[in-house]
Amino acid sequence: AQISDYGSLGHAEVVRLRIPPTSFRAFAEEYVKLFDKDGNRPDQLGDRGLEYRNVVGIPGGGGSPLAKELVDASRENGDKLDFAKGKGGDPDARAVAFVMDTNSHPFYLGELYHQFHDGFAWGEDYPGEYNGITKKLVKSNMLADAGCPNGMLGVGIAGL
């Protein structure tokens, strides 16, 4: 079996959200609040590499009217971020969010063990109900194994 490092493939860890265009502005305002005054995401200080870069996927990418809403929200909340056209192998750069065109850079589901897990920081434990969502979704056929290697040495978390 071939095992690839998703960072070497140009992929980034992301969360897939389906946001109605009428609600995108509210999302954009919350997104830019994740960054401190220097453009850092305090929750990401331990993660480095292009797989951890800041990415927002929008149909049409930077040419979409939604991208303008993202930029406007940043300007109105302290202008902490620059935005650049995402190409797929972009660097992990402070204070930059790469706007990806989801038509040419689609979402791929990652490893099952990466879905609904605890955080990696000491004490960043979530309730069991949250951790159990993956198994429930798999059992109901709403989430399927995407074929990604399952954790370190092929051993996942919680028996997945």
C-alpha positions as CSV (number, residue, x, y, z in Angstrom):
1,A,0.0,0.0,0.0
2,Q,1.2,3.5,-0.8
3,I,1.2,5.9,2.1
4,S,1.6,9.6,1.4
5,D,2.1,12.6,3.6
6,Y,-0.8,14.9,2.7
7,G,1.4,17.9,3.2
8,S,3.6,16.7,0.4
9,L,0.5,16.4,-1.8
10,G,-0.3,20.1,-1.2
11,H,-3.3,19.3,1.1
12,A,-4.2,21.3,4.2
13,E,-6.1,20.3,7.3
14,V,-9.5,22.0,6.9
15,V,-13.0,21.8,8.2
16,R,-15.7,21.5,5.6
17,L,-18.6,23.9,6.1
18,R,-21.5,24.5,3.8
19,I,-22.5,28.1,4.4
20,P,-25.4,29.8,2.6
21,P,-24.1,32.9,0.7
22,T,-26.5,35.0,2.8
23,S,-24.7,33.8,6.0
24,F,-21.1,34.0,4.7
25,R,-20.5,37.5,6.1
26,A,-21.2,36.3,9.6
27,F,-18.8,33.4,9.1
28,A,-16.1,35.8,7.7
29,E,-16.4,38.0,10.8
30,E,-16.0,35.0,13.1
31,Y,-13.1,33.6,11.1
32,V,-11.0,36.7,11.2
33,K,-11.6,36.9,15.0
34,L,-9.6,33.6,15.3
35,F,-6.4,35.6,14.7
36,D,-4.6,37.8,17.2
37,K,-3.3,41.3,16.6
38,D,-0.2,39.9,14.8
39,G,-2.1,37.6,12.5
40,N,-1.3,34.4,14.5
41,R,-3.9,31.7,15.4
42,P,-3.1,31.1,19.0
43,D,-4.5,27.6,18.8
44,Q,-2.1,26.7,16.0
45,L,1.2,27.7,17.5
46,G,2.4,24.1,17.8
47,D,1.5,23.1,14.3
48,R,3.9,24.0,11.5
49,G,4.1,23.1,7.8
50,L,2.0,23.7,4.7
51,E,-0.7,21.2,5.9
52,Y,-1.4,23.7,8.7
53,R,-1.6,26.9,6.6
54,N,-4.6,29.1,6.8
55,V,-7.0,28.1,4.0
56,V,-10.5,29.2,3.1
57,G,-12.1,27.4,0.2
58,I,-14.7,29.3,-1.9
59,P,-16.3,28.3,-5.2
60,G,-14.6,30.7,-7.6
61,G,-11.7,31.4,-5.2
62,G,-10.5,35.0,-5.0
63,G,-12.7,36.0,-7.9
64,S,-15.9,35.3,-5.9
65,P,-17.9,38.0,-4.3
66,L,-17.5,36.0,-1.1
67,A,-13.8,36.6,-1.1
68,K,-14.4,40.3,-1.0
69,E,-16.7,39.8,2.0
70,L,-13.8,37.9,3.7
71,V,-11.3,40.8,3.0
72,D,-13.9,43.4,4.1
73,A,-14.5,41.5,7.4
74,S,-10.8,41.4,8.0
75,R,-10.4,45.1,7.4
76,E,-13.3,45.9,9.8
77,N,-11.8,43.7,12.5
78,G,-8.3,45.1,12.7
79,D,-6.9,44.2,9.2
80,K,-4.8,41.4,10.8
81,L,-4.7,39.2,7.6
82,D,-3.5,39.3,4.1
83,F,-5.2,37.1,1.5
84,A,-3.5,35.3,-1.4
85,K,-4.7,33.1,-4.1
86,G,-4.2,29.5,-3.0
87,K,-2.3,27.3,-5.5
88,G,-2.1,24.0,-3.5
89,G,1.5,24.1,-2.3
90,D,1.4,27.4,-0.5
91,P,3.7,28.0,2.5
92,D,2.6,28.1,6.1
93,A,2.8,31.9,6.5
94,R,1.9,34.0,9.4
95,A,-0.9,36.5,8.9
96,V,-1.8,35.1,5.5
97,A,-5.0,33.1,4.5
98,F,-5.0,31.4,1.2
99,V,-8.2,31.6,-0.7
100,M,-8.7,28.3,-2.6
101,D,-11.1,27.8,-5.5
102,T,-13.1,24.8,-4.5
103,N,-13.8,24.0,-8.1
104,S,-10.1,23.2,-8.8
105,H,-9.1,22.4,-5.2
106,P,-12.0,20.3,-3.8
107,F,-12.4,19.1,-0.2
108,Y,-11.1,15.6,0.7
109,L,-12.2,13.8,3.8
110,G,-9.2,12.9,6.0
111,E,-8.5,10.0,8.3
112,L,-11.5,8.8,10.4
113,Y,-9.4,9.2,13.5
114,H,-9.1,12.9,12.7
115,Q,-12.9,13.4,12.9
116,F,-14.3,14.6,16.3
117,H,-11.2,13.9,18.4
118,D,-9.9,15.6,21.5
119,G,-7.4,18.4,21.1
120,F,-3.7,17.6,21.4
121,A,-3.0,20.2,24.1
122,W,-2.8,19.0,27.7
123,G,-6.3,19.1,29.1
124,E,-8.0,19.7,25.8
125,D,-10.5,16.9,26.2
126,Y,-14.0,17.0,24.8
127,P,-17.1,15.2,26.0
128,G,-17.6,11.6,25.1
129,E,-20.7,12.5,23.2
130,Y,-18.6,14.6,20.9
131,N,-15.9,11.9,20.5
132,G,-18.6,9.3,19.7
133,I,-20.0,11.2,16.7
134,T,-17.6,9.6,14.3
135,K,-18.7,6.1,15.1
136,K,-22.4,7.1,14.9
137,L,-21.9,8.7,11.5
138,V,-20.0,5.7,10.2
139,K,-22.7,3.3,11.5
140,S,-25.4,5.4,9.8
141,N,-23.4,5.5,6.5
142,M,-23.1,9.3,6.7
143,L,-19.3,9.1,7.0
144,A,-17.1,6.6,5.3
145,D,-13.5,5.7,5.4
146,A,-11.8,7.8,2.7
147,G,-8.9,5.3,2.4
148,C,-6.4,7.5,4.2
149,P,-3.8,5.7,6.5
150,N,-5.4,5.5,9.9
151,G,-3.0,7.2,12.4
152,M,0.5,6.4,13.4
153,L,1.6,3.0,12.3
154,G,-2.0,2.4,10.9
155,V,-3.5,2.4,14.4
156,G,-6.3,4.8,14.9
157,I,-7.9,6.2,18.0
158,A,-10.9,4.6,19.7
159,G,-10.8,1.5,17.6
160,L,-11.5,3.2,14.3
